[in-house]
């Protein structure tokens, strides 16, 4: 109680002092919507951030800014099947925790891609890095693999030219005791020059739950620092820092550790804080980025369907030379007195007038071949169905974009969709993963031989059993509720809507006034389902919760080939009323 009162008093003092200087406050997160495991880099006056994408393709978005407030997505480091082949990858596997660095005119991005979750591969696959001379070109090299087994790889160039690979690994696939490992490598090949050395076991008790990971090595004022994440990916997530005389230690523990940790007070608006990276600005000031979540709490349950987002904070140094994150205060949604106001609420409206998809769209896993076109029908996104449907552990004909606000509505118009059978279906989805998605679409009523009409299908999934705030089911089984609503026209346009709020989603539709594909007159929205957003927020037992919700459109033959293209008139994400 005394510590909570002290933190509240210090926060009040900081707010009053900062408000006396300026009325501006940075609004966190700077990258809203799921953008976990951020890594930050500055080259000249340009800042860059990369984050994790898991089973989404392309992998690892690259964001650019010149002021740390306004960020633009400029491309993805893993954008070719030769770099990222996610065929059959389970939910929350895929591309994990990048590190972005620059040395002698070359940009480096380190990554780990995990393909399975079976126990015999609990030591993880090898990590790798890709390179480019021009980060704005979206032209990155093929992977160059490290020899080490592990994840969260970091590259550090010492002043004598030695290059260190530092990563998180485990002792074996049974005990799974994590630690920070390191060796020297040949940067031209990724080959090892020295054996792997365990250089740090973290600040928490050395057991399987400690999870020291996300290492970053820095050389600041002739001192080496090791910044890591600890405590797993839930409320105990945190950042700690050590320093030493070499890139390998031995490490002196910061007496103020953890330097970023909000889990001691679960009433704070930002939780799960950790996995940080720091950068120095041209004026000498230091800044940090870290992941965090903004829970929408109802009773015993945290609704965190946006997942882990990227937050920014100032970094200062105390009189002993230790970094201090966010003035030693809990990370929050606002930082008074720094930078400028920047709301995360925004309008995204794509009328599909370009010949290529915007960078903010994703596929689920690596496409086997193209299934979309922006030129087959100008100013429409056309999806050609394949046999996979949302929820299949493969590559459905589906395009996704991250949900970026708790109060956000997704809307589109499905135009002139003529399903040839009761298996042919197209629509929209709010999607977390294979076992957590909810859909509304148009499906045929005829037999597989053709003919028939159309109905709106609404499909909601929920776990078979709810056992607690952090685990919903004792198995991975789900209960699916399906409803059908008749349509009055055989070919007219159908407006599809998903309204997201802090703790729920509603799925609805409205019909066009006729079969005329050019009509823009729609009736009142009919809502066919409302469901609790906790079902997109909490992991099943023995599974992970690493991403967040996305909105998507799809076209499927539900296990069969289909000849019915689906044309979507626009894509609109906007603040909910």
C-alpha positions as CSV (number, residue, x, y, z in Angstrom):
1,X,0.0,0.0,0.0
2,X,2.8,2.4,0.9
3,X,4.6,1.7,-2.4
4,X,1.4,2.3,-4.4
5,X,0.9,5.6,-2.6
6,X,4.5,6.6,-3.3
7,X,4.1,5.7,-7.0
8,X,0.9,7.7,-7.3
9,X,2.6,10.7,-5.6
10,X,5.6,10.6,-7.9
11,X,3.3,10.4,-10.9
12,X,1.4,13.4,-9.8
13,X,4.6,15.4,-9.2
14,X,5.9,14.5,-12.7
15,X,2.6,15.5,-14.3
16,X,2.5,18.9,-12.5
17,X,6.2,19.6,-13.4
18,X,5.7,18.7,-17.0
19,X,2.4,20.6,-17.4
20,X,4.2,23.7,-16.1
21,X,6.5,23.4,-19.2
22,X,4.0,22.3,-21.9
23,X,0.5,21.0,-22.4
24,X,1.6,18.3,-24.8
25,X,1.6,14.6,-24.0
26,X,2.7,11.7,-26.1
27,X,-0.2,9.2,-26.5
28,X,1.0,5.6,-26.3
29,X,1.1,3.2,-28.0
30,X,3.0,4.7,-30.9
31,X,2.2,1.5,-32.9
32,X,-1.4,0.6,-32.0
33,X,-2.8,-2.8,-32.8
34,X,-0.6,-5.8,-32.3
35,X,3.0,-4.9,-32.8
36,X,5.0,-7.0,-30.3
37,X,8.7,-7.4,-29.6
38,X,9.7,-4.0,-31.0
39,X,13.3,-3.2,-32.0
40,X,14.4,0.3,-32.8
41,X,17.2,1.8,-34.8
42,X,18.4,5.3,-35.9
43,X,20.4,6.1,-38.9
44,X,21.0,9.8,-39.4
45,X,17.7,11.5,-38.8
46,X,15.7,8.4,-39.6
47,X,14.2,6.0,-37.0
48,X,13.1,2.5,-37.8
49,X,11.1,-0.1,-35.8
50,X,10.5,-3.7,-36.7
51,X,8.1,-6.0,-34.8
52,X,6.9,-9.7,-34.8
53,X,4.4,-11.2,-37.3
54,X,4.2,-14.9,-36.3
55,X,2.2,-16.9,-38.9
56,X,1.3,-13.8,-41.0
57,X,3.0,-13.1,-44.4
58,X,4.9,-11.0,-45.2
59,X,7.0,-11.0,-42.1
60,X,8.5,-8.3,-39.9
61,X,7.0,-4.8,-40.8
62,X,9.5,-2.0,-41.0
63,X,8.1,1.4,-39.7
64,X,9.9,4.7,-40.4
65,X,9.8,8.0,-38.5
66,X,11.7,11.2,-38.3
67,X,10.2,12.5,-35.1
68,X,9.4,9.4,-33.0
69,X,5.7,10.3,-33.2
70,X,4.5,9.8,-36.7
71,X,5.3,6.3,-38.0
72,X,4.8,5.0,-41.6
73,X,4.9,1.4,-42.6
74,X,7.5,1.2,-45.5
75,X,7.7,-2.5,-46.1
76,X,8.5,-5.9,-44.7
77,X,11.9,-7.6,-44.3
78,X,10.6,-11.1,-45.1
79,X,8.5,-10.6,-48.2
80,X,9.4,-13.6,-50.5
81,X,8.6,-17.3,-50.0
82,X,12.3,-18.0,-50.2
83,X,12.7,-16.0,-47.0
84,X,9.6,-17.1,-45.2
85,X,7.8,-20.4,-46.1
86,X,5.0,-20.7,-43.5
87,X,3.3,-23.8,-44.9
88,X,1.1,-25.4,-42.2
89,X,2.7,-23.3,-39.4
90,X,0.5,-23.3,-36.3
91,X,-1.0,-20.2,-34.8
92,X,1.6,-18.0,-32.9
93,X,4.6,-19.8,-34.4
94,X,6.2,-18.3,-37.4
95,X,8.4,-15.2,-37.4
96,X,9.4,-14.2,-33.8
97,X,11.1,-11.2,-32.2
98,X,13.4,-9.4,-34.7
99,X,16.4,-7.2,-33.9
100,X,17.2,-4.4,-36.3
101,X,20.8,-3.1,-36.6
102,X,23.0,-1.0,-39.0
103,X,26.7,-1.3,-39.6
104,X,29.0,0.1,-42.2
105,X,26.3,0.9,-44.7
106,X,24.3,-2.3,-44.3
107,X,21.0,-2.9,-42.5
108,X,20.7,-6.2,-40.6
109,X,17.5,-7.8,-39.4
110,X,17.7,-10.9,-37.2
111,X,14.8,-13.3,-36.9
112,X,13.7,-16.7,-35.7
113,X,11.0,-18.7,-37.6
114,X,9.4,-21.5,-35.7
115,X,7.5,-24.1,-37.7
116,X,6.2,-26.6,-35.1
117,X,5.4,-26.9,-31.4
118,X,6.1,-30.6,-30.9
119,X,8.2,-31.4,-27.9
120,X,11.1,-32.9,-29.7
121,X,11.8,-29.4,-31.2
122,X,11.5,-27.4,-28.0
123,X,15.0,-26.1,-28.4
124,X,13.7,-24.1,-31.4
125,X,15.1,-23.9,-35.0
126,X,18.1,-21.9,-36.0
127,X,17.9,-18.1,-36.2
128,X,19.1,-16.1,-39.2
129,X,19.5,-12.6,-40.5
130,X,18.7,-10.8,-43.7
131,X,20.4,-7.6,-45.1
132,X,19.8,-4.7,-47.3
133,X,21.7,-1.6,-48.4
134,X,18.5,0.4,-48.8
135,X,15.9,-0.1,-46.2
136,X,13.3,1.8,-48.2
137,X,13.7,-0.5,-51.2
138,X,11.9,-3.5,-49.6
139,X,14.7,-5.6,-51.1
140,X,16.2,-7.8,-48.5
141,X,18.6,-10.7,-49.0
142,X,17.9,-14.4,-48.6
143,X,18.5,-15.7,-45.0
144,X,21.9,-16.2,-43.7
145,X,21.6,-18.8,-40.9
146,X,23.4,-18.9,-37.5
147,X,24.6,-22.3,-36.2
148,X,22.9,-21.8,-32.8
149,X,19.6,-23.2,-31.7
150,X,17.5,-20.5,-30.0
151,X,15.5,-17.4,-30.6
152,X,15.6,-13.6,-30.1
153,X,19.0,-13.2,-31.8
154,X,21.0,-10.0,-31.5
155,X,24.1,-8.8,-33.4
156,X,26.7,-6.6,-31.8
157,X,29.9,-5.3,-33.5
158,X,32.7,-4.6,-31.0
159,X,35.3,-1.9,-31.5
160,X,38.0,-4.4,-32.5
161,X,35.8,-5.8,-35.3
162,X,34.5,-8.9,-33.5
163,X,30.9,-9.7,-34.2
164,X,28.8,-11.3,-31.4
165,X,25.6,-13.3,-31.8
166,X,23.6,-13.3,-28.6
167,X,20.4,-15.2,-28.2
168,X,18.0,-17.0,-25.8
169,X,18.3,-20.7,-25.6
170,X,17.5,-23.6,-23.3
171,X,19.6,-26.3,-21.7
172,X,17.6,-29.2,-23.1
173,X,14.2,-30.1,-24.4
174,X,13.1,-31.7,-21.1
175,X,14.1,-29.2,-18.3
176,X,13.7,-26.2,-20.5
177,X,15.9,-23.9,-18.3
178,X,16.4,-20.7,-20.4
179,X,19.5,-18.6,-20.5
180,X,21.3,-16.0,-22.6
181,X,23.9,-17.5,-24.8
182,X,26.6,-16.0,-27.0
183,X,29.3,-16.7,-29.5
184,X,31.4,-14.9,-32.1
185,X,30.5,-15.4,-35.7
186,X,31.7,-14.7,-39.3
187,X,29.2,-12.0,-40.4
188,X,29.7,-12.9,-44.1
189,X,28.5,-16.5,-43.6
190,X,26.9,-16.7,-40.1
191,X,29.3,-19.5,-39.2
192,X,30.5,-19.8,-35.6
193,X,34.0,-18.7,-34.7
194,X,33.7,-19.7,-31.1
195,X,31.7,-22.2,-29.0
196,X,28.5,-21.0,-27.5
197,X,28.8,-19.6,-23.9
198,X,26.1,-19.2,-21.3
199,X,26.7,-15.6,-20.4
200,X,23.7,-14.8,-18.1
201,X,20.8,-16.6,-16.5
202,X,18.7,-13.6,-15.6
203,X,17.7,-12.0,-12.3
204,X,14.8,-14.3,-11.5
205,X,15.1,-17.8,-9.9
206,X,16.8,-20.0,-12.5
207,X,13.9,-22.3,-13.5
208,X,11.7,-22.9,-16.5
209,X,9.4,-19.9,-15.8
210,X,12.2,-17.3,-15.6
211,X,12.5,-17.0,-19.4
212,X,15.5,-14.6,-19.8
213,X,15.2,-13.6,-23.5
214,X,15.2,-10.7,-25.9
215,X,18.9,-9.8,-25.3
216,X,20.5,-6.6,-26.7
217,X,24.1,-5.6,-26.2
218,X,25.1,-1.9,-26.2
219,X,28.4,0.0,-25.7
220,X,27.7,3.3,-24.0
221,X,30.4,5.5,-22.6
222,X,33.0,2.7,-22.7
223,X,30.7,0.4,-20.7
224,X,28.9,-2.7,-22.1
225,X,25.2,-3.2,-21.2
226,X,23.0,-6.3,-21.5
227,X,19.3,-5.5,-21.7
228,X,17.0,-8.5,-21.5
229,X,13.3,-9.5,-21.0
230,X,12.3,-11.9,-18.2
231,X,9.2,-13.4,-16.6
232,X,7.4,-14.9,-19.6
233,X,4.9,-13.1,-21.8
234,X,2.1,-12.4,-19.3
235,X,1.7,-10.1,-16.3
236,X,5.2,-10.9,-14.9
237,X,6.9,-9.8,-18.1
238,X,9.7,-7.2,-17.4
239,X,13.0,-5.7,-18.6
240,X,16.2,-5.8,-16.7
241,X,19.7,-4.5,-17.4
242,X,23.2,-5.4,-16.5
243,X,26.7,-3.9,-17.3
244,X,30.2,-5.3,-17.6
245,X,33.7,-4.8,-19.0
246,X,33.2,-6.9,-22.2
247,X,30.3,-7.9,-24.5
248,X,30.3,-11.3,-22.6
249,X,30.4,-9.9,-19.0
250,X,30.9,-10.7,-16.2
251,X,27.7,-8.8,-15.5
252,X,26.9,-6.4,-12.6
253,X,23.3,-6.3,-11.7
254,X,21.5,-3.0,-11.7
255,X,20.2,-2.5,-8.1
256,X,17.1,-0.9,-9.6
257,X,16.0,-4.0,-11.6
258,X,13.5,-4.5,-13.1
259,X,13.8,-1.2,-14.9
260,X,10.5,-1.7,-16.7
261,X,7.8,-3.7,-14.9
262,X,4.1,-2.9,-14.5
263,X,3.0,-6.2,-13.1
264,X,3.3,-5.2,-9.5
265,X,0.1,-3.2,-9.9
266,X,-2.5,-4.9,-12.0
267,X,-4.8,-1.9,-11.9
268,X,-2.4,0.1,-14.1
269,X,-3.8,0.8,-17.6
270,X,-0.7,-0.8,-19.3
271,X,0.4,-4.3,-18.5
272,X,2.8,-7.1,-19.7
273,X,5.6,-4.5,-20.2
274,X,8.9,-5.7,-21.4
275,X,11.0,-6.8,-24.4
276,X,12.6,-3.4,-24.7
277,X,15.2,-1.8,-27.0
278,X,16.9,1.7,-26.8
279,X,18.2,4.2,-29.2
280,X,20.0,7.6,-29.0
281,X,18.6,10.6,-30.8
282,X,20.7,13.1,-32.7
283,X,20.5,15.6,-29.7
284,X,22.0,13.0,-27.4
285,X,18.7,12.1,-25.7
286,X,17.9,8.4,-25.3
287,X,14.5,6.7,-26.0
288,X,13.2,3.2,-25.5
289,X,10.5,1.1,-27.0
290,X,8.8,-1.9,-25.4
291,X,5.7,-4.1,-25.8
292,X,2.7,-3.7,-23.5
293,X,-1.0,-4.5,-23.5
294,X,-4.0,-2.3,-22.5
295,X,-6.4,-4.6,-20.7
296,X,-10.1,-3.8,-20.8
297,X,-11.0,-5.5,-17.5
298,X,-14.4,-6.9,-16.7
299,X,-14.6,-8.9,-13.5
300,X,-11.9,-11.6,-13.5
301,X,-11.2,-11.3,-17.2
302,X,-8.9,-9.1,-19.1
303,X,-10.0,-8.3,-22.7
304,X,-6.8,-7.7,-24.6
305,X,-7.9,-8.5,-28.2
306,X,-5.5,-5.9,-29.5
307,X,-2.6,-8.0,-28.2
308,X,0.8,-6.6,-27.4
309,X,1.5,-3.1,-28.8
310,X,4.6,-0.9,-29.1
311,X,5.1,1.8,-26.5
312,X,7.7,4.6,-26.4
313,X,9.3,6.1,-23.3
314,X,12.3,8.4,-22.4
315,X,15.5,6.9,-21.1
316,X,17.8,8.9,-18.8
317,X,20.9,7.9,-16.8
318,X,21.4,8.2,-13.1
319,X,24.5,9.4,-11.3
320,X,25.9,5.9,-11.3
321,X,25.6,5.4,-15.0
322,X,22.5,3.2,-15.0
323,X,19.7,3.7,-17.5
324,X,16.4,4.8,-16.1
325,X,13.3,3.9,-18.1
326,X,10.4,6.4,-18.1
327,X,11.8,8.3,-15.2
328,X,11.4,5.2,-13.0
329,X,7.6,5.4,-13.3
330,X,5.2,2.7,-14.6
331,X,4.7,2.8,-18.4
332,X,1.4,4.4,-19.3
333,X,-0.7,5.5,-22.2
334,X,0.5,9.1,-21.9
335,X,3.9,10.6,-21.1
336,X,3.3,14.2,-20.1
337,X,5.7,16.9,-21.3
338,X,7.4,15.0,-24.2
339,X,6.8,15.1,-27.9
340,X,3.3,16.0,-29.1
341,X,-0.3,14.8,-28.9
342,X,-0.9,11.8,-31.2
343,X,-4.2,9.9,-31.0
344,X,-4.2,6.2,-32.0
345,X,-7.8,6.6,-33.3
346,X,-7.8,6.9,-37.1
347,X,-9.7,6.3,-40.3
348,X,-8.4,3.8,-42.9
349,X,-10.3,3.8,-46.1
350,X,-9.0,1.9,-49.2
351,X,-11.0,2.1,-52.4
352,X,-8.6,-0.3,-54.2
353,X,-7.6,2.2,-56.9
354,X,-4.0,1.0,-56.8
355,X,-2.6,-2.0,-58.8
356,X,-1.0,-3.5,-55.7
357,X,-2.0,-4.1,-52.1
358,X,-1.0,-1.5,-49.5
359,X,1.7,-2.7,-47.1
360,X,-0.6,-3.0,-44.1
361,X,-2.4,-6.0,-45.6
362,X,-1.3,-9.6,-44.7
363,X,-1.9,-13.2,-45.7
364,X,-2.3,-16.0,-43.3
365,X,0.9,-18.0,-43.9
366,X,2.7,-18.0,-47.2
367,X,0.5,-18.1,-50.3
368,X,1.1,-21.0,-52.6
369,X,0.1,-18.8,-55.5
370,X,-1.7,-15.5,-56.0
371,X,-5.5,-15.5,-55.2
372,X,-6.2,-11.8,-55.4
373,X,-6.4,-9.1,-58.1
374,X,-6.8,-5.4,-58.1
375,X,-6.9,-5.2,-61.9
376,X,-9.5,-7.9,-62.8
377,X,-12.2,-5.4,-61.9
378,X,-10.9,-1.9,-61.4
379,X,-11.5,-0.3,-58.0
380,X,-12.4,-3.6,-56.5
381,X,-10.4,-6.2,-54.6
382,X,-11.2,-9.5,-56.2
383,X,-10.5,-12.7,-54.3
384,X,-10.5,-16.1,-56.1
385,X,-11.5,-18.8,-53.7
386,X,-9.3,-21.8,-52.8
387,X,-10.3,-24.9,-50.9
388,X,-9.2,-23.6,-47.5
389,X,-11.5,-21.7,-45.1
390,X,-10.7,-19.4,-42.2
391,X,-9.6,-21.7,-39.4
392,X,-7.9,-24.3,-41.6
393,X,-4.2,-24.6,-40.7
394,X,-3.1,-23.6,-44.1
395,X,-3.4,-20.6,-46.5
396,X,-7.0,-19.6,-47.1
397,X,-7.9,-17.0,-49.7
398,X,-8.1,-14.4,-47.0
399,X,-6.5,-10.9,-46.6
400,X,-6.1,-9.4,-43.2
401,X,-5.3,-6.1,-41.6
402,X,-4.7,-5.4,-37.9
403,X,-7.3,-4.0,-35.6
404,X,-5.8,-0.8,-34.3
405,X,-8.3,0.5,-31.7
406,X,-10.7,-1.2,-29.2
407,X,-13.5,1.1,-30.5
408,X,-13.2,0.2,-34.2
409,X,-15.6,-0.7,-36.9
410,X,-14.7,-2.7,-40.1
411,X,-17.0,-2.3,-43.1
412,X,-17.0,-3.5,-46.7
413,X,-19.4,-4.3,-49.5
414,X,-19.4,-7.7,-51.1
415,X,-20.5,-7.0,-54.7
416,X,-22.1,-9.3,-57.2
417,X,-21.1,-12.5,-55.4
418,X,-22.8,-15.5,-57.1
419,X,-22.0,-18.7,-55.1
420,X,-22.4,-21.8,-57.2
421,X,-23.1,-24.2,-54.3
422,X,-23.7,-24.5,-50.6
423,X,-20.0,-24.7,-50.1
424,X,-19.1,-21.5,-51.8
425,X,-18.8,-18.6,-49.3
426,X,-17.3,-15.2,-49.1
427,X,-17.4,-12.6,-46.3
428,X,-15.5,-10.9,-43.5
429,X,-13.9,-12.1,-40.3
430,X,-12.5,-10.8,-37.0
431,X,-9.6,-13.2,-36.7
432,X,-7.1,-14.1,-34.0
433,X,-6.0,-17.6,-35.0
434,X,-7.3,-21.0,-36.3
435,X,-9.3,-21.6,-33.1
436,X,-10.4,-18.0,-32.5
437,X,-12.2,-16.3,-35.3
438,X,-15.8,-15.1,-36.0
439,X,-17.2,-14.7,-39.5
440,X,-20.1,-13.2,-41.4
441,X,-20.5,-13.9,-45.0
442,X,-22.7,-14.9,-47.9
443,X,-23.1,-18.6,-48.9
444,X,-25.0,-20.4,-51.5
445,X,-28.1,-22.6,-50.7
446,X,-27.9,-24.9,-53.7
447,X,-26.3,-28.3,-54.1
448,X,-22.8,-28.9,-55.1
449,X,-24.2,-29.4,-58.7
450,X,-25.1,-25.8,-58.9
451,X,-28.2,-23.6,-58.6
452,X,-30.0,-22.1,-55.6
453,X,-30.0,-18.8,-53.8
454,X,-28.0,-17.1,-51.2
455,X,-28.1,-16.5,-47.4
456,X,-26.0,-14.7,-44.9
457,X,-24.1,-17.1,-42.6
458,X,-22.8,-16.0,-39.2
459,X,-20.3,-18.2,-37.5
460,X,-19.1,-17.6,-34.0
461,X,-16.6,-19.8,-32.1
462,X,-16.1,-20.0,-28.4
463,X,-14.1,-22.4,-26.2
464,X,-15.9,-25.5,-25.0
465,X,-15.1,-24.7,-21.3
466,X,-14.0,-21.5,-19.5
467,X,-11.8,-22.3,-16.5
468,X,-10.1,-19.0,-15.6
469,X,-8.9,-15.5,-16.7
470,X,-5.7,-16.8,-18.3
471,X,-6.9,-20.2,-19.7
472,X,-10.2,-20.7,-21.3
473,X,-10.3,-24.4,-22.0
474,X,-8.9,-27.7,-20.7
475,X,-8.7,-28.8,-24.3
476,X,-8.5,-27.1,-27.7
477,X,-12.1,-27.9,-28.5
478,X,-14.5,-25.2,-29.5
479,X,-18.2,-24.7,-29.8
480,X,-19.4,-23.2,-33.1
481,X,-22.7,-21.4,-33.4
482,X,-24.0,-21.0,-37.0
483,X,-27.0,-19.0,-38.1
484,X,-28.5,-18.3,-41.5
485,X,-30.4,-15.2,-42.5
486,X,-32.2,-15.1,-45.9
487,X,-31.3,-12.5,-48.6
488,X,-34.0,-10.9,-50.8
489,X,-31.8,-10.6,-53.9
490,X,-29.9,-13.3,-55.8
491,X,-27.0,-11.1,-56.8
492,X,-27.3,-7.7,-55.2
493,X,-24.5,-6.1,-53.1
494,X,-24.3,-6.9,-49.4
495,X,-22.7,-4.5,-46.9
496,X,-20.9,-6.4,-44.2
497,X,-20.0,-4.8,-40.8
498,X,-18.1,-5.8,-37.7
499,X,-18.5,-3.3,-34.8
500,X,-15.7,-3.7,-32.2
501,X,-16.0,-2.3,-28.7
502,X,-13.8,-2.7,-25.7
503,X,-15.4,-6.0,-24.6
504,X,-17.5,-7.2,-27.5
505,X,-18.0,-7.5,-31.2
506,X,-21.2,-7.4,-33.2
507,X,-21.6,-8.8,-36.7
508,X,-24.1,-7.4,-39.2
509,X,-25.2,-6.9,-42.8
510,X,-27.4,-4.8,-45.0
511,X,-28.7,-5.5,-48.5
512,X,-28.5,-3.2,-51.5
513,X,-31.8,-2.0,-52.8
514,X,-31.7,-4.1,-56.0
515,X,-29.6,-6.5,-58.1
516,X,-28.0,-3.4,-59.7
517,X,-24.2,-3.8,-58.9
518,X,-23.8,0.0,-59.1
519,X,-26.4,0.8,-56.4
520,X,-25.1,2.4,-53.2
521,X,-28.4,2.4,-51.3
522,X,-28.5,0.0,-48.4
523,X,-31.1,-0.8,-45.8
524,X,-30.6,-0.8,-42.0
525,X,-27.9,-2.9,-40.6
526,X,-29.2,-6.2,-39.2
527,X,-27.0,-7.6,-36.5
528,X,-26.9,-11.4,-36.5
529,X,-24.5,-12.0,-33.6
530,X,-22.7,-10.4,-30.7
531,X,-19.9,-12.2,-28.8
532,X,-17.5,-11.5,-25.9
533,X,-14.1,-10.3,-27.0
534,X,-12.5,-12.4,-24.3
535,X,-12.7,-15.3,-26.8
536,X,-10.1,-13.4,-28.9
537,X,-8.0,-12.4,-25.9
538,X,-7.1,-15.5,-23.8
539,X,-5.0,-18.4,-24.8
540,X,-6.3,-22.0,-24.8
541,X,-4.5,-24.3,-22.4
542,X,-1.0,-25.3,-23.5
543,X,-1.1,-22.7,-26.2
544,X,0.2,-19.1,-26.6
545,X,-1.2,-15.6,-26.9
546,X,1.3,-13.6,-28.9
547,X,-0.7,-11.7,-31.5
548,X,-3.9,-9.7,-31.5
549,X,-7.1,-9.4,-33.5
550,X,-7.2,-8.6,-37.2
551,X,-10.1,-7.9,-39.6
552,X,-10.2,-9.8,-42.9
553,X,-12.1,-10.7,-46.0
554,X,-12.2,-14.2,-47.5
555,X,-13.5,-16.4,-50.3
556,X,-13.6,-20.2,-49.8
557,X,-14.9,-23.3,-51.5
558,X,-14.9,-25.1,-48.1
559,X,-12.9,-28.0,-49.2
560,X,-13.7,-27.8,-52.9
561,X,-12.5,-25.7,-55.8
562,X,-14.7,-22.7,-56.6
563,X,-15.4,-20.7,-59.7
564,X,-17.1,-17.8,-58.0
565,X,-14.9,-14.7,-57.5
566,X,-15.7,-12.3,-54.6
567,X,-15.4,-8.6,-55.3
568,X,-15.0,-6.3,-52.4
569,X,-15.8,-2.6,-53.1
570,X,-13.7,-1.0,-50.4
571,X,-12.1,-1.6,-47.0
572,X,-12.9,0.8,-44.2
573,X,-11.7,0.7,-40.6
574,X,-13.1,3.6,-38.6
575,X,-13.7,4.6,-34.9
576,X,-16.9,2.9,-33.7
577,X,-19.8,5.3,-32.8
